Amino acid sequence: MADEQLSLLSDGRDDRVAADQAERDLVRTTLDRTLFVEAGAGSGKTRALVDRIEQLVLSGVEMESIAAITFTEKAAAELSDRIRHRLEALVSTGAGSEVDLAITALQQLDGAAVGTLHSFAQRVLGEHPVEAGLPPGVEVLDEIGSQVEFELRWSGFVDRLLDDPDLGRSLLVLETSAVKLDHLRSLALMLGANWDLVADRLDLRPPDPPPLDSDALLAALDEVLALEHGCTDDDDTLLARFAQLHEIRGRLADALDDFDALDIANGIASLTKVGNKGKKGNWPDVVAVRDAVRSIGERADAEVAAITTAALERIAGALGSFVLEAAELRRASGRLEFHDLLVRARQLLRDPT
């Protein structure tokens, strides 16, 4: 954590500078503490950073020992250029040891760690490949290369997925709920972008989804359907909905298998959205009947959702194993993606052994 938190308010080149001059002085001269500096656009962040680097150089810290990390290549190039100009100005206007220190820093600048976070991570890994468990000569895949590699792996994984008897039930459940391979592909991409979190946050071997308890759902439907006998008007709009519930109840009772039953149950909820159907005078308690009809839809919907979620968790476990295997293959081959750089460098710094 930072020893001190500061805020920069202006770019340091106009009459507003007095408002944050004390903070700027701390950034420039306080070299023995870690500072967190909060600064918005146009506040002079780069200038403050160059000021600090200049003072580090003048204090005897070699440029090759300084890491200046930005988010984009453009910002990194600008930062390096501004550091160079500042050091050149020191050579021209400085005196004594200042000139010697600035000359040495200029000589080291091209090899200094001034760049993006990814380039810094690549530098760390490139200097310590054995400790990071990498082969020498690591290659970093660009966005297109990473996409091509994924598509090749995904094609082979889908073939294995569809042929795996242990996952067949879960895939059929998802198909019943209109979950397509494209949806699974999107999930795989998301997991791959955060593969370092997969092992800790995802169950890689969850159980199979349970079957639909059709008997319990049929019994609950029968309880609701029995309420139709309380209606005194054959033309009541709420009573008309009971005819549809009878039809779907018969289909559920005659379902060919568990997947057919799941598909039928998935349609119950739409039939139970009764709104304000039914006249008060036609029922002993029309509100209670409406609530009972809605409740059977909510129950069916909840049971279908629970089974679908369990199936998705089962397939997500397989997808998690897929992305972890891919990450390990990239490590072993030394063909890393951008996210790999950050994860592997972090792992190396946390456990250099």
GUPA-75583 format. One record per residue (C-alpha): z, y, x; residue in three letters. Coordinates in steps of 0.25 Angstrom, whole numbers, plus 5000, padded with zeros to 4 digits. Layout:
! GUPA-75583
w: Z&v: Y&u: X&res: Ala;
...
***
This chain:
! GUPA-75583
w: 5000&v: 5000&u: 5000&res: Met;
w: 4998&v: 5014&u: 5004&res: Ala;
w: 5009&v: 5022&u: 5010&res: Asp;
w: 5005&v: 5034&u: 5003&res: Glu;
w: 4995&v: 5038&u: 4992&res: Gln;
w: 4987&v: 5051&u: 4992&res: Leu;
w: 4977&v: 5058&u: 4984&res: Ser;
w: 4965&v: 5067&u: 4989&res: Leu;
w: 4961&v: 5077&u: 4979&res: Leu;
w: 4950&v: 5085&u: 4985&res: Ser;
w: 4939&v: 5083&u: 4996&res: Asp;
w: 4947&v: 5091&u: 5006&res: Gly;
w: 4937&v: 5102&u: 5008&res: Arg;
w: 4940&v: 5113&u: 4998&res: Asp;
w: 4952&v: 5121&u: 4993&res: Asp;
w: 4958&v: 5109&u: 4986&res: Arg;
w: 4961&v: 5102&u: 4999&res: Val;
w: 4975&v: 5107&u: 4999&res: Ala;
w: 4979&v: 5099&u: 4987&res: Ala;
w: 4978&v: 5086&u: 4995&res: Asp;
w: 4978&v: 5090&u: 5010&res: Gln;
w: 4991&v: 5084&u: 5012&res: Ala;
w: 4985&v: 5070&u: 5007&res: Glu;
w: 4973&v: 5072&u: 5016&res: Arg;
w: 4981&v: 5075&u: 5028&res: Asp;
w: 4989&v: 5062&u: 5026&res: Leu;
w: 4976&v: 5054&u: 5024&res: Val;
w: 4971&v: 5060&u: 5038&res: Arg;
w: 4984&v: 5059&u: 5046&res: Thr;
w: 4993&v: 5049&u: 5040&res: Thr;
w: 4988&v: 5037&u: 5048&res: Leu;
w: 5000&v: 5028&u: 5048&res: Asp;
w: 5001&v: 5026&u: 5033&res: Arg;
w: 4992&v: 5019&u: 5023&res: Thr;
w: 4987&v: 5030&u: 5012&res: Leu;
w: 4981&v: 5028&u: 4999&res: Phe;
w: 4973&v: 5040&u: 4995&res: Val;
w: 4968&v: 5042&u: 4981&res: Glu;
w: 4956&v: 5051&u: 4981&res: Ala;
w: 4945&v: 5054&u: 4971&res: Gly;
w: 4930&v: 5057&u: 4973&res: Ala;
w: 4927&v: 5069&u: 4981&res: Gly;
w: 4941&v: 5070&u: 4986&res: Ser;
w: 4938&v: 5068&u: 5001&res: Gly;
w: 4942&v: 5053&u: 5003&res: Lys;
w: 4931&v: 5051&u: 5014&res: Thr;
w: 4935&v: 5063&u: 5021&res: Arg;
w: 4950&v: 5059&u: 5021&res: Ala;
w: 4947&v: 5045&u: 5026&res: Leu;
w: 4939&v: 5051&u: 5037&res: Val;
w: 4950&v: 5060&u: 5041&res: Asp;
w: 4959&v: 5048&u: 5042&res: Arg;
w: 4950&v: 5040&u: 5050&res: Ile;
w: 4948&v: 5052&u: 5060&res: Glu;
w: 4963&v: 5053&u: 5061&res: Gln;
w: 4964&v: 5038&u: 5064&res: Leu;
w: 4954&v: 5039&u: 5075&res: Val;
w: 4961&v: 5051&u: 5081&res: Leu;
w: 4974&v: 5043&u: 5080&res: Ser;
w: 4968&v: 5032&u: 5089&res: Gly;
w: 4964&v: 5022&u: 5079&res: Val;
w: 4950&v: 5016&u: 5082&res: Glu;
w: 4939&v: 5017&u: 5072&res: Met;
w: 4937&v: 5003&u: 5072&res: Glu;
w: 4951&v: 5000&u: 5067&res: Ser;
w: 4949&v: 5009&u: 5055&res: Ile;
w: 4944&v: 5004&u: 5042&res: Ala;
w: 4938&v: 5014&u: 5032&res: Ala;
w: 4934&v: 5006&u: 5020&res: Ile;
w: 4926&v: 5012&u: 5008&res: Thr;
w: 4919&v: 5006&u: 4995&res: Phe;
w: 4905&v: 5008&u: 4997&res: Thr;
w: 4895&v: 5008&u: 5009&res: Glu;
w: 4891&v: 5022&u: 5006&res: Lys;
w: 4905&v: 5027&u: 5007&res: Ala;
w: 4907&v: 5019&u: 5020&res: Ala;
w: 4895&v: 5025&u: 5026&res: Ala;
w: 4900&v: 5039&u: 5023&res: Glu;
w: 4913&v: 5036&u: 5028&res: Leu;
w: 4908&v: 5031&u: 5041&res: Ser;
w: 4899&v: 5043&u: 5043&res: Asp;
w: 4910&v: 5053&u: 5040&res: Arg;
w: 4919&v: 5046&u: 5050&res: Ile;
w: 4908&v: 5047&u: 5060&res: Arg;
w: 4906&v: 5062&u: 5058&res: His;
w: 4921&v: 5064&u: 5059&res: Arg;
w: 4922&v: 5056&u: 5072&res: Leu;
w: 4910&v: 5064&u: 5078&res: Glu;
w: 4916&v: 5077&u: 5074&res: Ala;
w: 4929&v: 5073&u: 5082&res: Leu;
w: 4920&v: 5069&u: 5094&res: Val;
w: 4914&v: 5083&u: 5093&res: Ser;
w: 4926&v: 5091&u: 5090&res: Thr;
w: 4938&v: 5083&u: 5095&res: Gly;
w: 4945&v: 5084&u: 5108&res: Ala;
w: 4950&v: 5074&u: 5118&res: Gly;
w: 4955&v: 5060&u: 5113&res: Ser;
w: 4949&v: 5064&u: 5099&res: Glu;
w: 4935&v: 5063&u: 5104&res: Val;
w: 4937&v: 5050&u: 5111&res: Asp;
w: 4943&v: 5044&u: 5098&res: Leu;
w: 4932&v: 5049&u: 5090&res: Ala;
w: 4921&v: 5044&u: 5099&res: Ile;
w: 4928&v: 5030&u: 5099&res: Thr;
w: 4929&v: 5030&u: 5084&res: Ala;
w: 4914&v: 5034&u: 5083&res: Leu;
w: 4910&v: 5022&u: 5092&res: Gln;
w: 4918&v: 5013&u: 5083&res: Gln;
w: 4914&v: 5019&u: 5069&res: Leu;
w: 4902&v: 5010&u: 5067&res: Asp;
w: 4910&v: 4998&u: 5068&res: Gly;
w: 4922&v: 5003&u: 5061&res: Ala;
w: 4927&v: 4997&u: 5047&res: Ala;
w: 4921&v: 5009&u: 5039&res: Val;
w: 4914&v: 5003&u: 5027&res: Gly;
w: 4916&v: 4996&u: 5013&res: Thr;
w: 4927&v: 4987&u: 5010&res: Leu;
w: 4917&v: 4975&u: 5010&res: His;
w: 4912&v: 4979&u: 5023&res: Ser;
w: 4926&v: 4980&u: 5029&res: Phe;
w: 4929&v: 4966&u: 5023&res: Ala;
w: 4917&v: 4960&u: 5029&res: Gln;
w: 4921&v: 4966&u: 5043&res: Arg;
w: 4934&v: 4960&u: 5042&res: Val;
w: 4928&v: 4946&u: 5039&res: Leu;
w: 4918&v: 4948&u: 5049&res: Gly;
w: 4928&v: 4950&u: 5060&res: Glu;
w: 4937&v: 4938&u: 5055&res: His;
w: 4928&v: 4928&u: 5049&res: Pro;
w: 4936&v: 4916&u: 5054&res: Val;
w: 4949&v: 4921&u: 5049&res: Glu;
w: 4941&v: 4924&u: 5036&res: Ala;
w: 4936&v: 4910&u: 5035&res: Gly;
w: 4921&v: 4915&u: 5036&res: Leu;
w: 4910&v: 4911&u: 5045&res: Pro;
w: 4905&v: 4921&u: 5055&res: Pro;
w: 4894&v: 4930&u: 5050&res: Gly;
w: 4898&v: 4933&u: 5036&res: Val;
w: 4887&v: 4937&u: 5027&res: Glu;
w: 4890&v: 4947&u: 5015&res: Val;
w: 4881&v: 4944&u: 5003&res: Leu;
w: 4876&v: 4957&u: 4996&res: Asp;
w: 4876&v: 4958&u: 4980&res: Glu;
w: 4863&v: 4951&u: 4979&res: Ile;
w: 4866&v: 4940&u: 4989&res: Gly;
w: 4879&v: 4937&u: 4981&res: Ser;
w: 4872&v: 4936&u: 4968&res: Gln;
w: 4862&v: 4927&u: 4974&res: Val;
w: 4873&v: 4918&u: 4979&res: Glu;
w: 4881&v: 4918&u: 4966&res: Phe;
w: 4868&v: 4914&u: 4958&res: Glu;
w: 4866&v: 4902&u: 4967&res: Leu;
w: 4880&v: 4898&u: 4966&res: Arg;
w: 4881&v: 4900&u: 4951&res: Trp;
w: 4869&v: 4892&u: 4949&res: Ser;
w: 4875&v: 4880&u: 4956&res: Gly;
w: 4888&v: 4882&u: 4949&res: Phe;
w: 4882&v: 4882&u: 4935&res: Val;
w: 4876&v: 4869&u: 4938&res: Asp;
w: 4889&v: 4863&u: 4942&res: Arg;
w: 4896&v: 4870&u: 4931&res: Leu;
w: 4887&v: 4864&u: 4920&res: Leu;
w: 4888&v: 4850&u: 4926&res: Asp;
w: 4903&v: 4850&u: 4927&res: Asp;
w: 4909&v: 4841&u: 4916&res: Pro;
w: 4923&v: 4847&u: 4918&res: Asp;
w: 4918&v: 4861&u: 4914&res: Leu;
w: 4908&v: 4856&u: 4903&res: Gly;
w: 4918&v: 4858&u: 4891&res: Arg;
w: 4922&v: 4872&u: 4896&res: Ser;
w: 4907&v: 4876&u: 4897&res: Leu;
w: 4904&v: 4871&u: 4883&res: Leu;
w: 4916&v: 4879&u: 4877&res: Val;
w: 4910&v: 4892&u: 4884&res: Leu;
w: 4896&v: 4889&u: 4879&res: Glu;
w: 4902&v: 4887&u: 4865&res: Thr;
w: 4908&v: 4901&u: 4867&res: Ser;
w: 4895&v: 4907&u: 4872&res: Ala;
w: 4900&v: 4908&u: 4886&res: Val;
w: 4887&v: 4907&u: 4895&res: Lys;
w: 4884&v: 4904&u: 4909&res: Leu;
w: 4881&v: 4919&u: 4912&res: Asp;
w: 4895&v: 4922&u: 4907&res: His;
w: 4901&v: 4912&u: 4917&res: Leu;
w: 4892&v: 4918&u: 4928&res: Arg;
w: 4898&v: 4931&u: 4925&res: Ser;
w: 4912&v: 4926&u: 4926&res: Leu;
w: 4908&v: 4919&u: 4939&res: Ala;
w: 4903&v: 4932&u: 4945&res: Leu;
w: 4916&v: 4939&u: 4941&res: Met;
w: 4924&v: 4928&u: 4947&res: Leu;
w: 4916&v: 4928&u: 4960&res: Gly;
w: 4918&v: 4943&u: 4961&res: Ala;
w: 4933&v: 4940&u: 4961&res: Asn;
w: 4933&v: 4926&u: 4967&res: Trp;
w: 4946&v: 4929&u: 4976&res: Asp;
w: 4954&v: 4930&u: 4963&res: Leu;
w: 4948&v: 4918&u: 4956&res: Val;
w: 4958&v: 4907&u: 4962&res: Ala;
w: 4970&v: 4915&u: 4959&res: Asp;
w: 4966&v: 4920&u: 4945&res: Arg;
w: 4957&v: 4909&u: 4939&res: Leu;
w: 4961&v: 4895&u: 4936&res: Asp;
w: 4950&v: 4886&u: 4943&res: Leu;
w: 4954&v: 4874&u: 4935&res: Arg;
w: 4958&v: 4877&u: 4921&res: Pro;
w: 4958&v: 4866&u: 4910&res: Pro;
w: 4947&v: 4863&u: 4900&res: Asp;
w: 4947&v: 4871&u: 4887&res: Pro;
w: 4954&v: 4864&u: 4876&res: Pro;
w: 4946&v: 4859&u: 4864&res: Pro;
w: 4946&v: 4867&u: 4851&res: Leu;
w: 4957&v: 4862&u: 4841&res: Asp;
w: 4947&v: 4861&u: 4830&res: Ser;
w: 4958&v: 4854&u: 4821&res: Asp;
w: 4968&v: 4865&u: 4822&res: Ala;
w: 4957&v: 4875&u: 4819&res: Leu;
w: 4952&v: 4868&u: 4807&res: Leu;
w: 4966&v: 4867&u: 4802&res: Ala;
w: 4968&v: 4882&u: 4803&res: Ala;
w: 4955&v: 4884&u: 4796&res: Leu;
w: 4959&v: 4875&u: 4785&res: Asp;
w: 4972&v: 4884&u: 4783&res: Glu;
w: 4963&v: 4896&u: 4782&res: Val;
w: 4953&v: 4890&u: 4773&res: Leu;
w: 4964&v: 4886&u: 4763&res: Ala;
w: 4966&v: 4901&u: 4760&res: Leu;
w: 4953&v: 4902&u: 4753&res: Glu;
w: 4959&v: 4895&u: 4741&res: His;
w: 4968&v: 4908&u: 4738&res: Gly;
w: 4955&v: 4916&u: 4736&res: Cys;
w: 4952&v: 4919&u: 4721&res: Thr;
w: 4938&v: 4925&u: 4722&res: Asp;
w: 4927&v: 4916&u: 4727&res: Asp;
w: 4919&v: 4928&u: 4731&res: Asp;
w: 4930&v: 4934&u: 4740&res: Asp;
w: 4924&v: 4938&u: 4754&res: Thr;
w: 4935&v: 4932&u: 4762&res: Leu;
w: 4933&v: 4919&u: 4754&res: Leu;
w: 4919&v: 4918&u: 4759&res: Ala;
w: 4924&v: 4918&u: 4773&res: Arg;
w: 4931&v: 4905&u: 4770&res: Phe;
w: 4918&v: 4898&u: 4767&res: Ala;
w: 4913&v: 4901&u: 4781&res: Gln;
w: 4927&v: 4896&u: 4787&res: Leu;
w: 4925&v: 4883&u: 4779&res: His;
w: 4911&v: 4881&u: 4785&res: Glu;
w: 4916&v: 4884&u: 4799&res: Ile;
w: 4928&v: 4875&u: 4797&res: Arg;
w: 4919&v: 4863&u: 4793&res: Gly;
w: 4910&v: 4866&u: 4806&res: Arg;
w: 4923&v: 4865&u: 4814&res: Leu;
w: 4927&v: 4852&u: 4808&res: Ala;
w: 4914&v: 4846&u: 4811&res: Asp;
w: 4912&v: 4852&u: 4825&res: Ala;
w: 4904&v: 4842&u: 4834&res: Leu;
w: 4913&v: 4844&u: 4846&res: Asp;
w: 4923&v: 4854&u: 4852&res: Asp;
w: 4913&v: 4864&u: 4856&res: Phe;
w: 4906&v: 4864&u: 4843&res: Asp;
w: 4920&v: 4867&u: 4837&res: Ala;
w: 4923&v: 4878&u: 4847&res: Leu;
w: 4910&v: 4884&u: 4843&res: Asp;
w: 4913&v: 4883&u: 4828&res: Ile;
w: 4927&v: 4889&u: 4830&res: Ala;
w: 4921&v: 4900&u: 4838&res: Asn;
w: 4914&v: 4905&u: 4825&res: Gly;
w: 4927&v: 4905&u: 4816&res: Ile;
w: 4932&v: 4918&u: 4821&res: Ala;
w: 4919&v: 4926&u: 4815&res: Ser;
w: 4922&v: 4920&u: 4801&res: Leu;
w: 4936&v: 4925&u: 4801&res: Thr;
w: 4933&v: 4939&u: 4802&res: Lys;
w: 4936&v: 4942&u: 4788&res: Val;
w: 4940&v: 4957&u: 4788&res: Gly;
w: 4944&v: 4961&u: 4775&res: Asn;
w: 4937&v: 4951&u: 4767&res: Lys;
w: 4943&v: 4946&u: 4754&res: Gly;
w: 4949&v: 4953&u: 4742&res: Lys;
w: 4964&v: 4954&u: 4741&res: Lys;
w: 4965&v: 4950&u: 4727&res: Gly;
w: 4957&v: 4937&u: 4730&res: Asn;
w: 4967&v: 4931&u: 4740&res: Trp;
w: 4982&v: 4929&u: 4739&res: Pro;
w: 4983&v: 4937&u: 4753&res: Asp;
w: 4969&v: 4941&u: 4758&res: Val;
w: 4975&v: 4947&u: 4771&res: Val;
w: 4982&v: 4934&u: 4774&res: Ala;
w: 4969&v: 4926&u: 4772&res: Val;
w: 4961&v: 4935&u: 4780&res: Arg;
w: 4971&v: 4934&u: 4791&res: Asp;
w: 4971&v: 4919&u: 4790&res: Ala;
w: 4955&v: 4919&u: 4791&res: Val;
w: 4956&v: 4928&u: 4803&res: Arg;
w: 4967&v: 4920&u: 4810&res: Ser;
w: 4958&v: 4907&u: 4810&res: Ile;
w: 4947&v: 4915&u: 4817&res: Gly;
w: 4957&v: 4920&u: 4827&res: Glu;
w: 4962&v: 4906&u: 4829&res: Arg;
w: 4948&v: 4900&u: 4831&res: Ala;
w: 4944&v: 4912&u: 4840&res: Asp;
w: 4956&v: 4910&u: 4849&res: Ala;
w: 4954&v: 4895&u: 4850&res: Glu;
w: 4940&v: 4897&u: 4854&res: Val;
w: 4944&v: 4908&u: 4864&res: Ala;
w: 4954&v: 4899&u: 4870&res: Ala;
w: 4945&v: 4887&u: 4872&res: Ile;
w: 4934&v: 4896&u: 4878&res: Thr;
w: 4943&v: 4903&u: 4887&res: Thr;
w: 4948&v: 4890&u: 4892&res: Ala;
w: 4934&v: 4886&u: 4895&res: Ala;
w: 4931&v: 4899&u: 4902&res: Leu;
w: 4943&v: 4897&u: 4911&res: Glu;
w: 4938&v: 4883&u: 4914&res: Arg;
w: 4924&v: 4888&u: 4918&res: Ile;
w: 4930&v: 4900&u: 4925&res: Ala;
w: 4938&v: 4891&u: 4934&res: Gly;
w: 4925&v: 4884&u: 4938&res: Ala;
w: 4919&v: 4898&u: 4940&res: Leu;
w: 4931&v: 4902&u: 4949&res: Gly;
w: 4929&v: 4889&u: 4957&res: Ser;
w: 4914&v: 4893&u: 4959&res: Phe;
w: 4917&v: 4907&u: 4964&res: Val;
w: 4928&v: 4902&u: 4973&res: Leu;
w: 4919&v: 4892&u: 4979&res: Glu;
w: 4908&v: 4902&u: 4981&res: Ala;
w: 4917&v: 4912&u: 4988&res: Ala;
w: 4921&v: 4900&u: 4997&res: Glu;
w: 4907&v: 4897&u: 5000&res: Leu;
w: 4904&v: 4911&u: 5003&res: Arg;
w: 4916&v: 4912&u: 5013&res: Arg;
w: 4911&v: 4899&u: 5020&res: Ala;
w: 4897&v: 4904&u: 5021&res: Ser;
w: 4901&v: 4918&u: 5025&res: Gly;
w: 4892&v: 4923&u: 5014&res: Arg;
w: 4902&v: 4933&u: 5007&res: Leu;
w: 4901&v: 4942&u: 4995&res: Glu;
w: 4907&v: 4956&u: 4995&res: Phe;
w: 4919&v: 4951&u: 4988&res: His;
w: 4921&v: 4940&u: 4998&res: Asp;
w: 4922&v: 4950&u: 5009&res: Leu;
w: 4934&v: 4957&u: 5002&res: Leu;
w: 4941&v: 4944&u: 4999&res: Val;
w: 4939&v: 4937&u: 5012&res: Arg;
w: 4943&v: 4949&u: 5020&res: Ala;
w: 4956&v: 4951&u: 5011&res: Arg;
w: 4959&v: 4936&u: 5013&res: Gln;
w: 4957&v: 4938&u: 5028&res: Leu;
w: 4966&v: 4950&u: 5029&res: Leu;
w: 4977&v: 4943&u: 5020&res: Arg;
w: 4977&v: 4930&u: 5028&res: Asp;
w: 4970&v: 4931&u: 5041&res: Pro;
w: 4973&v: 4917&u: 5045&res: Thr;
***
